[in-house]
């Protein structure tokens, strides 16, 4: 089995040399190129076995033979038929596209590659052409004239390539006059690929780890408590206050669930320290869980069933521990899933109560059924009611801009809450250009499970439009910190910033809050949350 | 090539109608049988398609939110772009259907690579929105105007539409504004398909065909009105006959009328099998026609599957000793 080579990522000058002129050959006649650095490794046998997914085997996308099972065509076509009968979205989206092209230059991957198959319209057409051939009369009789084509191995490989070059960010669906959502098409396309064992390692690995150990990183219970203990040590050094979080504690009022990316690695852990400090300062009666230790859901990038199986733990743990409601940490796709899927999968959550902030008494009517609120909703409410003592000058060395994560923007509408928090805890806040924020925000280029390392070139491309907007405020206002509310952002942005706009750091919103948070009985702060000297605060500058 | 094939297909259709009426004298076929057939295929096909869509459930509530959610009372919700009420959804849908709200957002991305590196910019790009809006509204008004052939007496709103549309009073009969707008818009929509390389690249024969059909229908209609001046009274007799199910073929209607009618019939019959169904589909688009009240009201998935889960008991069984050592409470000691 050929190992995918790890290649050196080209320089920014090379990557930004983009041709938007389509190839001379029709897209149906243009073969898919598998260039090392632009695609991910194939899913591992052991992970598919753990998840009970079809066709576990060792394989590599660099090989000619992908070892798909005999009769795979039937599996895929039956899979399409099944999904047409299950999802109205899929059926309607297959039928009504007029190919106006409004979506084309809205996709970060198209903007950054110029590859027409990265236009959302054509990415959908990759699947639509097969749908037409086998499921519509016009396609059966008119064939190519109607845009129909046969399903063969090259088509399957093309799907794999391009459905794993879409981050399911939904930006195209904002601009589509019919609301056709390429994320929906990609989700279904990936489900179909999973039927014959074609996933990527970076998705099925974390999904399998999450299934068995509770989180994508595969941290076992003692590793989670150990990591958080270390964070508590750091908090003590910064503030002089010992924070004592509890784990798997029955009878707590609130269960807190965050993406496991916050447990390990910078700058995620600083956001996590922020949660610890905030909850301690409030005296919140809450618990962490080592079982439901993942807010994110890489099953969502696999299949509906896998997503549902991973998501199960959150409500199950809330019920076991007997909490009243759940607060969720900063994460992007996590909130798409929690907002648009969890209650449908595993509700009704009648064992929980409508969330009420114990500090302000605010009743979160917007979460009265799901009973789970976003940390930014919770925190914004605290600040509005003056329940936190804040010293924004501690963030004066930062010039901050804010990246709206795709999913909270376009699958929820969480736009003002994080901005309100940032503006309350930072004196220097600058928005990126209007066409690149809020519902029009650009993806980090690494979402939907594509934040591997072997596809670094493609990630740097995908993140180019986002980084370009950051660079705009960097040059104009001297912005040096990119705030966000997403663990994938925190994992993906440092490399992206270093590549396109060196000098810009990455932070979770709660880290900024924690830096400004004046805690009762704290020592005079000379260090920020990263244990670096706070400029102008009497540290050893 | 794709455009050429579609163009040829339309020419062939025009020839069929011309020969059929002028040479073979098949007036009954082209004036009565085909229109009835086309009508049945259109209505039947349209209903079939919509029912087929409707048969598939909407398992998840997946609106694309384009504005601030409803959360805390002091944060202003975008009630239309991120609706939580039926009224909000209705207004959102109406703005899509009548004014093409989402297309209005359109931008054009430009990349400039200068000395200080690459720069992306996003300029306003409203032409597609203007062109589509003019095209669809003109089309609608033209269809409304045509009701005067099918209804007797002619309803007041049709007369109003007619007189406003003809208010320029240029020539005799007066030139309809919508005729001009319509021809301009359809030409624009065609030109952008062949001039913009990316749009040309994604276009199928199935994208050109309806454009050529519509263009030919418009041109044949205008020729009849402004050039050949066909016998309107006879046309109305035929149209009323069709509507009243007493079809008659009046004498003396020129071949140009039958070409016009035949192309319309083909377009109607073709409609339900094609992308033109976006007319019906937009009403059923789940990213636009749903409320974002997911966390307030549970959405039911009729096929929500029963699955196997990795329960807490499994988890504790695997990690009990490690949990105890780390001081994490366990269910079974």
Interface residues (C-beta under 8 A of the other chain):
Chain A: X12 X13 X16 X17 X18 X20 X21 X22 X27 X52 X84 X85 X86 X87 X88 X89 X90 X91 X92 X93 X95 X96 X97 X98 X99 X100 X101 X102 X104 X105 X106 X111 X116 X119 X121 X122 X125 X136 X137 X138 X142 X144 X145 X146 X147 X170 X173 X174 X175 X176 X177 X178 X179 X180 X181 X184 X211 X212 X213 X214 X220 X221 X222 X225 X226 X247 X248 X249 X250 X290 X291 X304 X305 X308 X309 X312 X313 X316 X317 X320 X339 X340 X341 X343 X344 X345 X347 X348 X362 X364 X365 X366 X367 X368 X369 X370 X372 X377 X380 X381 X384 X409 X410 X411 X412 X413 X414 X415 X416 X417 X420 X433 X435 X436 X438 X439 X440 X464 X465 X468 X469 X471 X472
Chain B: X2 X5 X49 X52 X53 X54 X55 X56 X57 X58 X59 X60 X61 X62 X64 X65 X66 X67 X68 X69 X70 X71 X72 X74 X75 X76 X78 X81 X82 X96 X100 X102 X103 X105 X106 X107 X108 X109 X111 X113 X117 X118 X119 X120 X122 X128 X132 X196 X197 X198 X199 X200 X201 X202 X203 X204 X205 X206 X207 X273 X274 X275 X277 X278 X281 X282 X284 X285 X286 X287 X288 X292 X294 X295 X296 X297 X298 X299 X300 X301 X303 X304 X305 X307 X308 X309 X310 X311 X312 X315 X316 X318 X319 X322 X323 X325 X326 X327 X328 X329
